[in-house]
Structure formats: C-alpha cells, structure tokens
Amino acid sequence: MSYDDITIDSLIEKGSFKWTAYPGTIGAWTAEMDFGVAPAIRATLEQLDARDLYGYSTPALMSDMAQATAQFYSDTYGWDVNPEWVSPVSDVLTGMQAVLSFYTEPGAKLVLPTPAYMPFLSMPKLHGREIVEVPMLRNEAGAGSAAGAGSGSVEPAWSMDFEAIDRALSTAGADGGPGGLLVLCNPHNPIGRVYTRGELEELSRIVEKHGARVFSDEIHAPLTFTRHAHVPYASINEAAANHTVTVTSHSKSFNTPGLKCAQIIFSNDADVATWSTHGMFTGKSAANPGLLAAVAAYRDSRDWLADTSAYLERNRDALPGLLERHLPQAVYQPPEGTYLAWIDLSAYDLGDDLTSFFVDRARVSIIDGALCGEAGRGFIRLNMGTPLPILEKIVERLGAAVAGTPVAPVGEGSA
C-alpha cells in the first residue's frame, strides 16, 4: 500500500497511543510514524511466536543485536564500534538514568540546550538533579517565514550557544566547580538540526575543558535529509570518545517504539568497566521482540528506511506551502533530520496552552513548545510522519482554528 492511501479512519481503528490519547483528534503529537514497519521486522516478529521466544532475553540475542548495531554504524556513519561495547537498554530515557546513576557524581548539574525533548526537562529532576537550561541561539534570517522557508537559506535557524554552554559547565560540578553532564540531542528533537562536525568539535573542546561528561541521544540518527549527514559525537576525536556515552535505537527511524529496545554504545574502556559492574540489570531491560526487531531493522530494512526517509522529505518540503496558505504568519525552517516540524506561531497570540487550544479548536493533537523549555514558548512541535493527505488536513485544521472557524472532531467516516 502507498503511504498516501493510509486513511484517518484506518489509523483510528488501529487504536495506537498517538491516535487515542486525544479522542476525536488527528494524532500529530508523540513521535511515532503512521507507516507501519518494514517487512523484515514484521517477519521476525512472526518468528518470535514460531520459536516460542517468550522467556528471558538470551546472551545470543543480545550479542546478535550488538553485532547488527555495530555493523549499521560502521556502514552508515563510518564509525567502527566494538560490538562488545554495545548493550541493550529498554529505551533512551533508561539510558539517561543509567548515565546519571553510574557516570556522574551525585549533585552534578545537567546542562540542557533548549528547546529540548520534553522528558529531558523532567526526568533528571526525579533523580535530584538540577537542570540548567541553555537557550539555543536563534538566527532570525535563517528561520524565515512560512513563505520563504523553502528557499534554502544558508544559515540554520538554530545553533548551540557555545559561550553559554561554557559558562554553565564551569559551575555544573557537584561541588559548584567545573563538571556536570551535557545533554546532546543529535539530530535534535524538536528543532531538527543535524550538527556539523565543526560544531561537534567545538562542543568537545568545551566539555573537555571542564572535565564534564556528555549524554549523546542519537535516536533519530538514521533520519537525515538530503545534504545533511549524521556524525556520531563520540567518533569525532579521542576526547569525545572518553567523555561520552551514546544512546540510540531503531525505534524512531524504523517505527518500533512499543517494542522497548534501545542501544547504549560505549567508547572507552573505563566506561565499559563501570557498566560491567553496575549495569547488569539495566542491560537486561530490553525484551526479545525489541532485540529481534533491532537485528531485522539494522540488517534487513535499509531499503525501507531509504524509501520512508524520501517520503518524509517530501512531507517536509510540502509544509512551507501549506503553512503559507493556512498560517501565513508562521515562522518555520524545514528540519535537517527527524520527522518533527518546529513551528513558531507566536505572531498569533494563542495563549499559554497551545496543546489545549489546538485539541479543542482544530481537533489536532500537537506538542506545545513551552513543554520543551522557555525557549520553546509560542512554538508547536508537529509530527510530519503521516501520509501527506493527512498532513494537508492537519495544517488546514490548524489554520481554521486560528481563524476561529469551527472544526468537527475526527471519527468514523470523517475528515
């Protein structure tokens, strides 16, 4: 089936979290796609039942997953990862908890460039960690209006504020001195940046200067668009390898978040030794379905990934025209990676709760940018991982809500 042929009614009938959390709405909020999974993943999950793999994960399955991950990273990014330094975890947030627990001192601060993935602002606080938000620099010329967003501006709309990161890490240690943990999200959720090697090298210099650590979230790495290439942060130099723990997954790019399997990748002997002592239970938190899906994704689903990425790029390139037609005051730059659109609607003065505004008036569920930090206030995060005809309906409904035009809930037989 062509992705264009997938309908709203069929997605509602499936009953996914994305489409049922806000009944009567088009689901465009949480980060999962509406395209199903690659044939190889579906086939391997059928084998799960045939092989009766309902018990605990085996060393053989975990080793196979590690080998597949390492080969994918080598083939795709040119980073030769030692398979013995790859461990399963249930998801990226479990990986972050492990890094906070095993690789940073109690009381060390977490330095977070914002806007940021929403749980990065809340989960560390549950571990008693202070979060230091470092707003990213916004290039107004690079952002552009919806009308000009597709014009191929040279400068990115957002960049890391290296001077502010430098200052934050200088007092982020547990004793108030240098140190702490910097969170790097690359490709970046929600702004869609794919950072260049030069940017990552400058970041590495600053982190090393302060004796800090880096948690590198690379879950969206396979989803980069034309003229942009993902560079694993730990691969850029020895210093980065020594102060980084990388966490990635097939869950976003191959659309398997419900299977609960991610990969934590180490890049130095000391961190591997720590993990062997403290990570025994965390490293067994992934389940057989996710391990099998990881192998099928990384080894046998690359054509599906290429086709899906091309479709997502088509959606990305269609969005400026849709915004110009329905929300002409929106400010937006097409992302360099991910299937997330980061859209500035502050010109419309829609209040302090954009999620409720659009759920109630557009019958579209989106993420209020304020949940991504103060730097996100006035923005929305919109999931473009949906058929283009549905994306067109989404933007039409958002525009109608802003214009005050009544919009009916979605449901059986509705649009």
N, C-alpha and C positions, 0 to 999 in steps of 0.2 A: 504494500500500500504506500502511495506517495504521502509524504508528511502533510501536504496541502489538503488531503482528503480526510484527515482526522477532524472530528467534529466536537463541538462543545458537549453535545448530549452523550457521546461515547466516553468522553473524559469524566463527566459527572457520574456516569454509570459505573466506571471503574472504582470510584469511591476512594481515591488517593487522599492523603493528608492535605496536599496542595489544593484539592478541589472540594474538600468537605469541611475544612476548618471554618470557613466563612460561607455558610449555606446561601445559595441564591446568587453567588458572585462568580465571575471569571477568576480563576486562580492565577495570579501573577506575582506572588509574594515569595514563598520559600524556594530554595534553589534546587529544584529538580525539573527535568525536562518532560515534555509530553510525548516523547517519541518512542517509548518502549526501550528495548535493549537490543544489542547485536545478536544475530542468530547463534553465534558460538556461545554466548552467555546463556541463552535460553536452553541450548542443547546440553550444556554442562550441568545446569540445574535439574534437567530431567535425569541425568546420570546420578545425581545425588540420591534420588529415590531408588533408582535401579541398583545402586551399590549399597543402599541402606546406610548411608553416612549420617546417621542421626546421633552419633555419640560425640565424644570429645574430639577436638582437633588433634591430628596426629603430627608428629615431627616431620613425616614425609610430606604432608600437605603444606605445612608451614615452610619447609625448605623449597618446595616447588614454587610457592608464591614468591619467596625471596629471589629465586633464580629468575623468574619471569620479570619481576620488578627491575632487577639489576640489568637485564638484557634490554628492557624497554628504555631505561635511562641512558644506556650506552648507545643504542641505535638512534634515539631521538635527540638527545642533547649532547652526546659525546662525552658523558661523564662516566668513567669506569668505576662503578660501585661494587664493593666487595659483597657478594650475596650473604656472607656470614654476618655482615653488619646491617642487615635489613631484618626488622622484626615486625610482626603484625601487632596492631592495636585495633580497638573497635572503631575508633573514629578520630578525627583531628583533635577534638577537644579532650579526649582521653590522653592523647599525646601531649597536649599542653599541660594537663595536670601532672603528668609524669615529669616533664621538664621542670615545672615549678617545684615539685617534691624532691627530685633527685639531683638536679643540676644547678640549682640556685640556693643561696643562703636564705633562711627564714628572715623575713623582713625586707629583703631586697625588693625594690620597686620594679614595676612593669612599665616600660616606656612604649607607648602605643601611638603611632601616626594615625590621625583621624582625618576623614571618616574611616570607620573600621567595621568589620564583621561584628554584628551585634553581640554575640556571646563573649567576644574578647573584652567587652566592657563590663561584663557582669560576672563571668565565671571566676576570674582571678580573685575577685573580692571575697568569694566563698572560701578561699584559701588564705584570707587575711592579708592579701597583697594590695598595696596602694597602686592605683593606676595613674600614670602621668600622661595626659593627653597632649600630643604634639600636633596641632593642626597643620595639615599639608599646605603648601603654597599653591595658590590658585592663579593661573595665568589667564586673565580675562580675555586676552586676544586669542589664546588657544581654545578657550571654551566655546565662544561663538554662539550665535542664536540658532534656533532650530533651522532657520532658513539657510544659514551658512555652514551648518555643522558638517555637511558632506563635502566641503570644499578642499579638504586635505591640508589643513593648517599644519605648519612645520612643528611648532612648539606644542607639547602636550598641555592639556588643560590643568593638570595637577602634577606636582613634583614634591619630593621629600624636602623638608626644611632641615638641611644638614646642620646649620648653626644651632637651631633649637634642639635637635637631637643631641648634639654635642653638649649643650648646657644641661639637658635633662639627665644624660648618663653620668655627668660629673658629680651628681648628688644622689644617684639611684642605688648606691650600695646599701647593704644592711646597716652600716654604721653612719650613713649620711654622706659618705665619700663616693668616689667613683665606683661604678659597677652596675648591677641591675641586669634586667633582661629586656632586650628589644624584640618586639614582635614585628616580623617582616611577613607581609602577605603578598605573594607574587606568583601569578598575576593577582592584581589587587582587587579584593572584594570590599567595597562596592564600586570603585571608580573605574576599574577595567584597565589600569595601567599594566604594561609588561615592561619591567625595568631593564634598562640597558646595562651592559657590562660596566660601562664607566660609572654609572650611578651606584652599582653594587660595590665596585672597588672603593669608591669614596665612603660608602657606608661602612665597609670593612675596616678602613683606616680609623674611622671614628670609634667604632666598637672596640677595636684592639687597643687604642689609646687609653681607654677607660677600664680595660680588663673586664668588659661586660660579656654577656652571652647573647645569642640570637636564637629565637624560635622561628624557623622559616616554614611558613604554611604555603605549600606549593600544590594544593589540591586541584587548582584549576589549570595547572601547567600544560596539559595537552591541548587546551582550548585557546590557542592563539591564532590571530588572523594574519592575512597577507602583509608582508613587510615587517612582521614582528616575530621574534624568536625568544622562547624562554631560555634563560640562563640559570641553572641551579646555583643558588648563592654559595653553597659550600664548595662548589667546584672552582671558584674564581682564583683562589690562592690558598696557601698553607694556613695563613692566619684565620681566614674564614672557616676552613675545614676544622680548625682546632677550637673555635668558639661557637659552633653551630650544631643544633640538632634539627634535622629536616623531617617534616611530616607531609606525606602526600597520600593520594588514594585514587583508585579508579572510579570512585563513587560519583563524582560530578561529571567528568568527561564521558564516562560510559553509562551514566544514569542508573547507578545501583546503590543509592544511599541507604535504602532499607536493609541491605544485606550486612551492614555493620562490619566493614573491614577497611582499615587504612594501613599504611606502611610508615614506620618510623625508620629513618635512614641515618646511621651514624657515620662520622667521617674522621674519627681519630680513635686511637687505642684506648685512651683514658675513659672516654665516654662509653665505649663498649664494655670495659671492665666494670664500670659503675652499673650499667644495665644488667650485666650478668649477676650482680649481687642483689640489686634492688628491683629489677623489672620482671621477675619471674611471673607474677600473677597478671600484671598489666600486659605482658607479652603473650598471654594466653586468652586475651579478652575478645579476640575475633573468632567468628564461628565458621564452620565448614562451608556454608553457602557463599559467604563473602570471600573465603580463600579460593574456592573453585572459580568464582566469578573473576577474581583478580587475574588468575592464570589465563582464563579464556579471553579477558579483555586485553591484557598486555601482549599476549602471543598471537591471538587469532582474530582480533576485532579492529585492526588498524584501518582497513578499508571502510568499515562502518564509521569509525571516528572521522576519517577524512571527508566522507560524504556529509556527515552530520555537521561538521565544522563549516563546510561550504554553505550548507543551508542556513546555519546561524549567521554567517557573514552576510548572506542575502537579507536576512531579517534586520541585521544591524544597519545595513546600507539603505533599507527602506524606511527606517524610523525617522530620519530627519524630514522627509517629505510628509509623513503622516503628522508629525508634530507641527510643521508649518501650516498644514491645513486645519488642524483641530485645536492646537495650543500654540499659536504663533509667538507668544511671549516666553515660551520655554527656552531654557539655555541648556545646550547639550553638545557633547562631543562623543562621536562613536567610540566605543571601547576598543582597546588593542587586543584584548583577550576576555574570556568569560562569556556568559550569555546574559549578563546583567547590564541594564541601562541605568545610568545615574543622571537624573534629570532635575534641573533647577527650576522650580515653579514659584519661587519667592515673589516674582512680579505680580502674582495673582492674589497674594494676601489671603490664603485659605484657612488661616487659623493655626492652632498649635497641635492638632492631631490629624495629620493627613491620612493616616490609615482609616480612621473612622469616617472622615469626610468622603473618601472615595468608595469605601464599602457601602455607606448609606446612600450616596447620591449617584455614583456611577455603577454600582454593583460590580466593582472590580476590587480585588484584594491586592494591595501593594504594601511595601515596607516604607514607613515614614522615616525619612533620612535622619531625623533627630535621634532615632534609636542607634544610629551609628556614631554618635558623638555630637558635640556642639557644632563642629564644622559641617555637619550634615543638615542643620536646621533649614527648612524651606525646600529640601530636595525630596525626591522619592527614588526608591530602588525598584526597578521594574524588570521582571523576568521575561526575557525575549525567547526563551527556549520553548516555543509553542508554534503551531502552524501559522504561517503568515496571514491567512484569512482571519484567524483569531486575534493575532496582534493588531490587525487593522480595526477589528471591533473594539479591542481594548482602548486604543487611543481615541477612537470615535466616542466611546463612552466617557473617557476622562474629560474630553473637550465639552461634551454635553453637560457634565456635572458642573464644570467651571462656569458654563454659560447659564446655568440654572434650568436646563431642560430636563424634565422628568425622564428617568430611565427605569425600565422594568427589570425585576430580578431575572436571572437566567434559570432555566429549568427544562423540563421535558418539552422539546419542540421549539424552544425559544432561542433567540439570538442575542 
